[in-house]
């Protein structure tokens, strides 16, 4: 099954919309759609929302999200977490996410954290 992405509340929308513009078939949901935009939602809740929709969470948060992810997967299953560093260029981030979407299946990311770039 193809990966479905969920953007974290602070995720750079230039990257999100760049991915969709480059490949309209990518299912990449914005934070606003699930009520996250502009809110300070705890990481565990964000992980829960993404998991409830079967979506790999895409975030810039390398400081706290991995810790909360580890706690989450200790008792629940997650579709996965992709960390895109803030300093990674928009074009590189778009290319990396498109590569992940095009070359892998959702099952490969279950309960895994992947930090870009490869």
Buried (B, 14 or more C-beta within 10 A) or exposed (E): EEBBBBBBBBBBEEBBEBBBEEBEEBEBBBBEEBEBBEEEBEBBEBBBBBBEBEBBBBBBBEEEBBEBBEEBBEEEEBBBBBBBEEEBEEEBBBBBBBEBBEEEEBEEBEBBBBEBEE
